[in-house]
């Protein structure tokens, strides 16, 4: 099981657009029924997003291949304040079944 965390900050006027683009990624990912758990949180500052993806090795390239994700990344460049920083994490334990 692999986990990746990506964090970045956007301009305040870009937050609504970013949320809309994230919703498109989630919708397309749900349609694929891929073995990926993906969620996005917004920090208290209201403009820093944290994405978490949990996936098995077979699903490692699913998100970057999504049309909505490619569009999200292209548009993100127009609203970014601090660039995305990613970290690979390891699952130690969970209170839920992963897949």
C-alpha positions as CSV (number, residue, x, y, z in Angstrom):
1,X,0.0,0.0,0.0
2,X,1.3,3.4,-1.0
3,X,0.3,6.9,0.2
4,X,1.2,10.2,-1.3
5,X,0.5,13.6,0.3
6,X,0.6,16.7,-1.9
7,X,0.3,20.2,-0.4
8,X,0.2,23.6,-2.1
9,X,-1.3,27.1,-1.6
10,X,-3.3,29.1,-4.2
11,X,-4.4,32.7,-4.4
12,X,-7.7,33.4,-2.5
13,X,-9.4,34.3,-5.7
14,X,-8.5,30.9,-7.2
15,X,-9.9,28.7,-4.3
16,X,-13.4,28.3,-5.9
17,X,-11.9,27.3,-9.3
18,X,-9.5,24.9,-7.6
19,X,-12.4,23.2,-5.7
20,X,-14.3,22.9,-9.0
21,X,-11.3,21.3,-10.7
22,X,-10.8,18.9,-7.8
23,X,-14.5,17.9,-8.0
24,X,-14.0,17.0,-11.7
25,X,-11.0,14.8,-10.8
26,X,-12.9,13.0,-8.0
27,X,-15.9,12.5,-10.4
28,X,-13.7,10.9,-13.1
29,X,-11.8,8.8,-10.5
30,X,-15.1,7.5,-9.1
31,X,-16.2,6.5,-12.6
32,X,-13.0,4.4,-13.0
33,X,-13.8,2.4,-9.8
34,X,-10.0,2.2,-9.3
35,X,-8.4,0.8,-6.2
36,X,-7.5,4.3,-5.0
37,X,-8.7,6.2,-1.9
38,X,-8.4,9.9,-2.6
39,X,-9.4,12.9,-0.6
40,X,-8.6,16.6,-0.4
41,X,-8.7,18.9,2.6
42,X,-8.4,22.6,3.0
43,X,-6.3,24.1,5.8
44,X,-7.6,26.8,8.2
45,X,-6.1,29.5,6.0
46,X,-8.7,28.7,3.4
47,X,-6.2,28.5,0.5
48,X,-3.8,25.7,1.3
49,X,-4.9,22.3,-0.1
50,X,-3.8,18.9,1.0
51,X,-4.4,15.9,-1.3
52,X,-4.0,12.4,0.0
53,X,-4.0,9.4,-2.3
54,X,-3.9,5.8,-1.0
55,X,-3.3,3.2,-3.6
56,X,-1.8,-0.2,-4.4
57,X,1.1,-0.5,-6.9
58,X,-1.3,-1.4,-9.7
59,X,-3.1,1.9,-9.4
60,X,0.0,4.2,-9.1
61,X,-0.5,5.8,-12.5
62,X,-4.3,6.1,-12.5
63,X,-4.7,9.7,-11.2
64,X,-2.0,11.3,-13.5
65,X,-3.7,9.7,-16.5
66,X,-7.1,11.2,-15.8
67,X,-8.2,13.9,-18.3
68,X,-9.6,16.0,-15.4
69,X,-6.4,15.7,-13.5
70,X,-4.3,16.9,-16.4
71,X,-6.7,19.9,-16.8
72,X,-6.5,20.5,-13.0
73,X,-2.7,20.6,-13.1
74,X,-2.6,22.9,-16.1
75,X,-5.0,25.4,-14.6
76,X,-3.4,25.2,-11.2
77,X,-0.3,27.0,-12.6
78,X,-2.5,30.1,-13.0
79,X,-3.5,30.3,-9.4
80,X,-0.6,28.9,-7.5
81,X,1.2,30.8,-4.7
82,X,3.4,28.0,-3.3
83,X,4.1,25.1,-5.6
84,X,3.0,21.5,-4.8
85,X,5.2,19.7,-2.4
86,X,4.7,15.9,-2.3
87,X,5.7,13.3,0.3
88,X,5.5,9.5,0.1
89,X,4.1,8.0,3.3
90,X,3.8,4.5,4.5
91,X,0.6,3.1,6.1
92,X,1.2,1.8,9.6
93,X,-2.4,0.8,10.5
94,X,-6.0,1.8,9.8
95,X,-9.4,1.5,11.4
96,X,-10.9,0.6,8.0
97,X,-10.4,-1.8,5.2
98,X,-8.3,-0.3,2.5
99,X,-9.7,-2.1,-0.5
